[in-house]
């Protein structure tokens, strides 16, 4: 997606925030990167107590500053939430026949400027269709309790299908941009053994209060098959992308950042004929009577939400009166919430969440070198792998076989960690999946990380025009690359494998500290492949002995991506 219609607010560059003599001393002592990897011993060069203090003070100060800027309408709030795994989240998806689309759109109803959009929900869907989806789940985080949402898929003029919530029901009440206070509407959604039961009675509003009636609204009984009989479903990239912006009926949207718990979830599809289901929603007359699929998530799904995004990132989808009503409420409500979260970061009882952006101009470039099998063990020693991590192969592109890689990424970054950046990474298994390991990180403006702490500005350049030219460092160990930029075509377009994308969910540093990352779905946009034979590359640095002499793949990423990071997320467990 582009940066049109005010959808993207490029964060103002945030100054490095310190608190007194402790941080000043750390900065002076750690102005240059460590010359060797820390190895597998205790956290070095700083111990766990020093890192914890730095995390609290630095990121807590950033969080406090962010809360004040949210109150002034200059920044967007961020809040984490999780769809829990018990009871499992279910999706019941009915198709809207083309002949009924106009009537369905009128009854939905859609706000001005929006039209129904066709999507494929799972990879087994033969063609895009119009849909009504019912998602029933239990959430924790920003809001808690059971929720049910009836949604369809819309185009707001950008040409990218998005979720639109037609009706939301919260068993314990919630806050949304429609109500804005949604009072409790209790219902049942539970799992006992292998049986998931959902039962919702209709409600009637009396004196502004929803009261339960005796009439059924929706009921279902789902018997989970034995593990050996379960049919896996793979969500399409376009369905995952539809989650990036979730619209409400007044045109307000919530922006969602997600990870592999969403795009590579353990998701199963049940035979709808084996599900006992009764639907009395207002949209039932416009749907195929039998759902196209009933989907069950077996694991939790983790998100970061930026609520009421376009109330301040104005995009023309929300009328002036609604903006006038919601903008001050958003500022006061979410600056207060963010201040509470900031206090948790400062006291070590909460996790920071910071937003940054890998810019699309200049486009990011990835160089991927194969690690020969005979060099894998030597790379593990040189990297000083922390306990619990082993080097892991990963597939780069869809259809690839997994192999070991060293990757260099050069990019321009804004927001937290702004500057021209170069990072050498490889891939590890932490027992729960394949992750990214940062071997070396450099920035033109200086940076903060849990290994080198405060690093001085490093000579990094990266420009992309008719020619893409990048340099990292000086002298005999410097990296340099130059190649002509081709126009993107279907012939040179590549799709990154979901496992490679998901490896960024956790970014380990060489001392075992890990950042947790969520992102928008531009990570799935196609990249432009460059023939390595057309690139002039020179590199004699510390990672070159462990990889082939020339990169096997070079990718240009023109899309850019917004990222939310929980920095040093696992520090308390080390």
C-alpha positions in Angstrom: 0.0 0.0 0.0 1.1 3.5 -0.6 1.1 6.6 1.7 -2.0 8.2 0.1 -5.1 9.6 1.9 -3.2 10.2 5.0 -3.1 6.5 5.9 0.5 6.6 6.9 1.8 9.1 9.4 5.6 9.1 9.2 6.7 9.4 12.8 8.7 12.4 13.7 12.3 11.4 14.4 12.5 10.6 18.1 15.6 11.8 19.9 17.5 9.3 22.1 16.1 9.7 25.6 18.2 9.1 28.6 17.7 9.5 32.3 20.6 11.1 34.2 24.1 9.8 35.0 23.3 6.1 34.5 22.6 6.5 30.8 25.3 9.1 30.2 27.9 6.7 31.7 26.5 3.8 29.6 26.6 5.9 26.4 30.2 7.0 27.1 31.4 3.5 27.9 29.6 1.9 24.9 30.0 4.4 22.1 31.5 1.8 19.8 30.2 -1.7 18.8 31.7 -4.6 20.6 34.6 -6.0 18.6 33.7 -9.7 19.1 30.4 -11.5 19.7 29.5 -11.8 23.4 29.5 -15.6 23.2 27.3 -18.0 25.2 28.1 -16.8 28.7 26.1 -14.3 30.8 24.7 -11.2 29.1 27.6 -9.1 27.9 28.9 -6.4 27.7 26.1 -5.4 30.1 24.5 -7.7 32.6 20.8 -8.3 32.9 20.4 -5.7 35.6 22.0 -3.0 33.5 19.9 -3.9 30.5 16.7 -4.0 32.5 17.4 -0.5 33.9 18.2 0.8 30.4 15.1 -0.8 29.0 12.9 0.8 31.7 14.4 4.2 31.5 14.9 4.6 27.8 11.8 3.0 26.5 9.7 4.3 29.4 10.7 7.8 28.5 9.8 7.2 24.9 6.4 5.8 26.0 5.8 8.9 28.2 6.6 11.2 25.3 4.3 9.2 23.1 1.4 9.4 25.5 1.7 13.2 25.5 1.8 13.3 21.7 -1.2 11.1 21.5 -3.0 13.6 23.8 -2.1 16.3 21.3 -3.3 14.3 18.3 0.3 14.0 17.0 0.8 10.2 17.5 -1.2 7.0 17.2 -1.9 4.8 20.3 -0.8 1.2 20.3 -2.3 -1.6 22.4 -1.6 -5.3 22.4 -4.3 -7.9 22.4 -4.6 -11.6 21.9 -7.4 -13.9 20.7 -7.0 -16.7 23.1 -6.9 -20.4 22.1 -9.5 -21.7 24.5 -12.3 -21.6 23.5 -11.0 -21.6 20.0 -11.7 -18.7 17.7 -14.2 -19.7 14.9 -15.0 -18.2 11.6 -18.2 -19.0 9.8 -18.1 -17.7 6.2 -21.2 -17.5 4.0 -21.0 -16.4 0.4 -23.2 -13.6 -0.9 -24.4 -14.6 -4.4 -23.7 -12.0 -7.0 -27.4 -11.7 -7.7 -27.9 -10.7 -4.0 -24.9 -8.4 -3.7 -26.8 -5.1 -4.3 -29.6 -6.0 -1.9 -27.0 -7.2 0.7 -25.0 -4.0 0.3 -28.1 -1.9 0.9 -29.1 -3.8 4.0 -25.6 -4.0 5.4 -25.5 -0.9 5.1 -22.2 0.4 3.8 -21.2 4.0 4.5 -20.8 6.4 1.5 -17.7 5.8 -0.6 -17.5 2.0 0.2 -18.4 -0.9 -2.1 -18.4 -4.6 -1.6 -15.2 -6.3 -2.5 -14.6 -9.9 -3.5 -11.8 -11.9 -1.8 -10.5 -15.5 -1.5 -10.5 -16.4 2.2 -8.5 -19.7 2.1 -6.2 -21.0 -0.5 -8.7 -23.7 -1.5 -11.3 -21.1 -2.6 -11.4 -21.3 -6.4 -12.4 -17.7 -7.0 -12.9 -14.5 -5.1 -16.5 -14.1 -3.8 -18.6 -11.7 -1.7 -18.9 -12.8 1.9 -20.4 -12.4 5.3 -18.1 -13.7 8.0 -19.0 -14.3 11.7 -16.0 -14.5 14.0 -16.6 -15.6 17.6 -13.7 -15.6 20.0 -12.5 -14.6 23.5 -10.0 -11.7 23.6 -7.6 -10.4 26.2 -5.7 -7.2 26.3 -7.2 -3.9 25.2 -10.6 -5.4 25.7 -11.5 -8.6 27.4 -14.2 -11.3 27.2 -16.2 -13.0 24.5 -16.8 -11.1 21.3 -18.8 -11.8 18.1 -18.3 -9.8 14.9 -20.3 -10.0 11.7 -18.1 -8.6 8.9 -18.0 -8.2 5.2 -15.2 -7.1 2.9 -15.1 -3.7 1.3 -13.2 -1.4 -1.0 -12.8 2.2 0.3 -11.4 3.4 -3.0 -7.8 2.1 -2.6 -8.6 -1.2 -4.5 -7.5 -3.3 -1.5 -10.2 -5.4 0.2 -10.6 -4.6 3.9 -12.7 -6.0 6.8 -15.8 -4.0 7.7 -17.6 -4.8 11.0 -21.3 -4.7 10.4 -22.2 -5.7 14.0 -20.1 -6.3 17.0 -21.3 -8.0 20.2 -19.3 -8.0 23.4 -20.4 -10.2 26.3 -18.7 -8.0 28.8 -19.1 -4.7 27.0 -16.4 -2.7 25.2 -15.5 0.6 23.6 -15.8 1.2 19.9 -16.2 4.2 17.6 -19.9 3.5 16.9 -21.3 3.5 20.5 -18.8 4.5 21.6 -19.7 2.5 24.7 -21.0 -0.9 23.8 -23.0 -2.3 26.8 -22.7 -6.0 27.7 -24.7 -8.5 25.5 -23.8 -11.9 27.2 -23.7 -15.1 25.1 -22.1 -18.5 25.3 -19.0 -19.7 23.5 -17.2 -22.6 25.2 -15.3 -25.7 24.6 -15.8 -29.0 26.5 -13.5 -31.8 25.3 -13.7 -31.6 21.5 -17.1 -29.8 21.4 -17.3 -26.1 20.7 -20.8 -24.6 21.5 -21.9 -21.2 20.6 -25.3 -19.7 21.6 -26.5 -16.1 21.2 -29.9 -14.9 22.0 -31.2 -11.8 20.1 -31.3 -8.5 22.0 -33.8 -5.7 22.0 -32.8 -2.2 23.1 -34.9 -0.6 25.7 -34.0 2.9 27.1 -30.6 2.5 25.4 -29.8 -0.8 27.1 -29.6 -4.1 25.2 -31.8 -6.7 26.8 -31.7 -10.4 26.0 -34.8 -11.9 24.4 -35.9 -15.5 24.1 -35.2 -15.5 20.3 -32.2 -17.3 19.0 -29.7 -15.2 16.9 -27.0 -17.7 16.3 -26.3 -21.2 17.6 -23.7 -23.8 16.5 -22.2 -27.0 17.7 -18.8 -28.0 16.3 -17.2 -31.3 16.9 -13.5 -31.1 16.4 -12.2 -34.1 14.5 -9.4 -36.2 15.9 -6.0 -34.7 15.1 -5.3 -37.3 12.4 -8.5 -36.4 10.6 -8.2 -32.6 10.6 -8.0 -30.7 7.3 -5.6 -27.8 7.4 -6.6 -24.5 5.8 -4.2 -21.8 4.7 -5.5 -18.2 4.8 -4.8 -16.3 1.6 -2.5 -13.4 1.7 -5.3 -11.1 0.6 -7.5 -12.2 3.6 -4.6 -11.5 5.9 -4.1 -8.2 4.3 -7.8 -7.3 4.7 -7.0 -7.3 8.5 -4.6 -4.4 8.2 -7.4 -1.9 8.4 -10.7 -2.9 10.0 -13.5 -0.5 9.2 -16.6 0.3 11.2 -20.0 1.3 9.7 -19.2 5.0 10.2 -15.9 4.8 8.2 -13.6 4.8 11.2 -10.9 2.2 11.1 -8.6 0.3 13.5 -5.2 -0.4 12.2 -3.9 -3.9 12.9 -0.3 -5.2 13.1 0.1 -8.9 13.1 2.5 -11.8 12.7 2.7 -15.5 11.8 0.1 -16.4 14.5 -2.3 -14.8 11.9 -0.7 -15.4 8.5 0.6 -18.9 9.2 -1.9 -20.0 11.9 -2.8 -23.6 12.7 -6.2 -23.3 11.1 -8.5 -26.2 10.3 -11.5 -26.3 8.0 -14.6 -28.4 8.9 -17.2 -29.9 6.6 -20.1 -27.4 7.0 -22.5 -30.3 6.7 -21.1 -31.8 9.9 -21.7 -28.6 11.8 -25.0 -28.0 13.6 -25.8 -24.4 12.9 -28.7 -22.0 13.0 -28.4 -18.4 11.8 -31.1 -15.7 12.3 -29.1 -12.6 11.5 -30.5 -9.8 9.5 -28.3 -10.8 6.6 -29.4 -14.4 6.4 -31.9 -13.8 3.5 -29.1 -12.6 1.3 -26.6 -15.5 1.9 -26.2 -18.9 0.6 -27.9 -21.0 3.3 -25.0 -23.3 3.9 -21.6 -21.7 4.9 -18.8 -22.1 2.4 -16.5 -23.0 5.3 -16.3 -23.2 9.0 -12.8 -22.4 10.3 -11.3 -23.1 13.7 -8.0 -21.6 15.0 -6.2 -24.0 17.2 -3.7 -21.5 18.7 -3.8 -17.9 20.1 -3.5 -15.0 17.7 -1.5 -12.0 18.7 -2.1 -8.5 17.4 -1.2 -4.9 18.1 -4.0 -2.5 17.4 -3.9 1.2 16.7 -7.5 2.1 17.4 -9.5 4.8 15.6 -6.6 5.3 13.2 -8.2 7.6 10.7 -9.7 9.8 13.3 -6.3 11.5 13.3 -4.8 10.1 10.1 -7.7 11.7 8.2 -8.4 9.9 4.9 -11.8 11.3 3.9 -13.8 8.2 4.9 -15.2 9.8 8.1 -17.6 12.7 8.1 -16.7 15.9 9.9 -19.2 15.5 12.7 -17.9 12.1 13.6 -14.4 13.3 13.6 -15.3 16.3 15.8 -17.0 13.9 18.3 -14.3 11.2 18.3 -11.0 13.2 18.1 -11.1 14.6 21.6 -12.4 11.3 23.0 -9.5 9.5 21.3 -7.0 12.0 22.6 -8.1 11.8 26.2 -8.9 8.1 26.4 -5.9 6.7 24.7 -3.4 9.2 26.1 -4.6 8.1 29.5 -4.3 4.5 28.6 -0.8 5.1 27.0 0.3 7.0 30.2 -0.7 3.9 32.2 1.3 1.7 29.9 4.3 4.0 30.1 4.2 3.7 33.9 4.3 0.0 33.5 7.4 0.2 31.2 9.1 2.6 33.7 8.5 0.2 36.6 9.4 -2.9 34.7 5.8 -4.3 34.9 4.9 -3.7 31.3 6.4 -4.0 27.8 7.2 -1.1 25.6 5.7 -1.0 22.1 7.4 1.3 19.5 6.5 2.0 15.9 9.0 2.4 13.1 8.9 2.3 9.3 11.2 0.7 6.7 10.7 3.3 4.0 9.8 2.5 0.4 12.0 5.4 -0.9 14.8 4.4 -1.1 13.6 0.9 -1.6 15.1 -1.7 0.8 17.6 -4.2 -0.7 18.2 -7.7 0.6 21.3 -9.7 -0.3 21.1 -13.4 0.5 24.2 -15.6 0.6 24.1 -19.4 0.9 26.0 -20.9 3.8 27.6 -24.1 2.5 26.9 -27.1 4.7 30.6 -27.4 5.7 30.5 -23.8 7.1 27.4 -24.0 9.3 29.2 -25.2 12.4 31.9 -22.6 12.0 29.2 -19.8 11.6 27.5 -21.0 14.8 30.8 -20.7 16.7 31.6 -17.2 15.2 28.1 -16.0 15.9 28.5 -17.1 19.5 25.0 -18.6 19.6 23.2 -18.2 23.0 21.9 -21.3 24.7 18.7 -22.7 23.2 19.4 -21.4 19.7 20.7 -23.5 16.7 21.3 -22.3 13.2 18.3 -23.2 11.0 17.6 -23.4 7.3 14.7 -21.4 5.9 12.9 -21.1 2.6 13.3 -17.6 1.1 10.7 -17.8 -1.8 7.6 -19.8 -2.2 8.5 -23.2 -3.5 12.1 -23.1 -2.2 13.7 -25.8 -0.2 15.0 -24.6 3.2 18.8 -23.9 3.3 21.1 -21.9 5.5 21.5 -18.2 4.7 23.3 -15.0 5.7 21.3 -11.9 4.7 22.3 -8.3 4.5 19.5 -5.7 4.5 20.1 -2.0 3.7 17.2 0.4 4.2 16.1 3.8 5.3 14.2 3.8 8.6 12.0 6.4 10.2 10.4 6.5 13.7 12.2 4.5 16.4 15.8 3.8 15.3 15.7 6.3 12.4 18.5 6.5 9.9 20.1 4.5 7.1 20.6 1.0 8.4 22.5 -2.1 7.5 21.9 -5.4 9.3 23.6 -8.8 8.8 21.3 -11.6 9.9 21.0 -15.3 9.8 18.3 -17.7 11.0 18.0 -19.8 14.1 15.6 -22.3 15.7 14.6 -21.5 19.3 12.6 -24.7 19.8 9.3 -23.0 18.8 10.2 -22.1 15.3 12.6 -20.4 12.9 13.7 -16.9 14.0 16.0 -14.1 12.9 19.4 -13.7 14.6 21.0 -10.2 14.2 24.7 -10.8 13.6 25.7 -7.2 13.2 23.6 -3.9 13.1 24.9 -0.6 11.9 23.2 2.8 11.5 24.2 6.2 10.0 22.7 8.0 13.0 23.9 5.8 15.8 21.7 3.2 17.5 20.8 1.4 20.7 20.7 -2.4 21.0 21.1 -4.9 23.8 24.5 -6.1 22.7 26.5 -2.9 21.8 24.2 -0.5 23.7 24.8 3.0 22.4 26.7 2.7 19.1 28.2 5.7 17.4 27.1 6.7 13.9 28.5 4.3 11.3 29.4 5.0 7.6 26.3 3.5 5.9 24.9 4.8 2.6 22.0 3.6 0.5 20.6 5.2 -2.6 18.2 3.8 -5.1 17.5 5.5 -8.4 18.5 4.2 -11.9 21.3 2.5 -10.0 21.1 1.1 -6.5 24.3 1.9 -4.6 25.0 0.8 -1.0 28.1 0.9 1.2 28.7 -0.3 4.7 31.9 0.7 6.5 35.3 1.7 5.1 38.6 -0.1 4.3 39.2 -3.7 3.6 36.2 -5.0 5.5 33.7 -2.6 3.9 30.7 -3.8 1.9 29.8 -2.1 -1.4 27.2 -3.0 -4.0 26.0 -1.4 -7.2 23.5 -2.6 -9.8 21.1 -1.2 -12.4 17.5 -1.0 -11.2 15.2 -2.9 -13.6 11.5 -2.0 -13.9 9.3 -4.4 -11.9 7.7 -7.0 -14.1 5.9 -10.3 -13.5 9.0 -12.0 -14.8 11.3 -10.6 -12.0 8.6 -10.6 -9.2 9.2 -13.0 -6.3 7.0 -13.8 -3.3 8.7 -14.3 0.0 7.9 -17.5 1.7 5.7 -17.2 4.8 8.3 -18.9 6.9 10.9 -16.3 6.0 8.4 -13.5 6.8 7.5 -15.2 10.1 11.2 -15.5 11.1 11.0 -11.8 11.9 8.4 -12.4 14.6 11.3 -12.7 17.1 14.6 -11.0 16.3 17.3 -12.4 18.6 20.5 -10.6 19.4 23.8 -12.4 20.0 23.3 -12.3 23.8 19.9 -14.0 23.6 17.8 -10.9 24.0 14.9 -10.9 21.5 12.6 -8.2 20.1 9.1 -9.3 19.3 7.8 -7.8 16.1 4.4 -7.3 14.4 3.9 -5.8 11.0 1.5 -4.8 8.3 0.9 -7.1 5.3 3.1 -5.2 2.8 5.6 -7.8 3.9 3.8 -10.1 1.5 4.1 -7.7 -1.5 6.2 -9.0 -4.3 9.8 -8.1 -4.4 11.9 -7.4 -7.5 14.6 -10.1 -8.1 18.0 -8.8 -9.3 20.3 -11.1 -11.2 23.4 -11.3 -8.9 25.6 -11.5 -12.0 24.7 -7.9 -12.9 25.8 -6.5 -9.5 29.2 -5.2 -8.6 29.8 -6.4 -5.0 32.8 -6.2 -2.8 32.9 -7.6 0.8 35.7 -8.9 3.0 34.1 -8.5 6.4 33.8 -10.9 9.3 30.8 -12.9 7.9 32.2 -13.5 4.4 34.3 -16.6 5.3 31.1 -18.5 6.2 29.1 -17.9 2.9 29.5 -18.3 -0.8 31.6 -15.6 -2.5 28.6 -14.1 -4.3 25.0 -13.7 -3.2 22.6 -16.2 -4.5 19.6 -13.8 -4.4 19.2 -10.0 -4.4 15.8 -8.6 -3.7 14.5 -5.0 -4.0 11.6 -4.2 -1.7 9.7 -1.2 -3.0 6.7 -1.5 -0.7 8.0 -0.4 2.7 6.5 -1.7 5.9 5.3 -0.3 9.2 6.5 -2.3 12.2 5.6 -2.4 15.9 8.4 -3.8 18.1 8.4 -4.9 21.7 12.1 -4.3 22.3 14.1 -6.6 24.5 10.9 -8.6 25.0 12.3 -11.7 26.7 14.8 -9.9 29.0 13.0 -10.9 32.1 13.4 -14.6 31.2 17.2 -14.5 30.7 
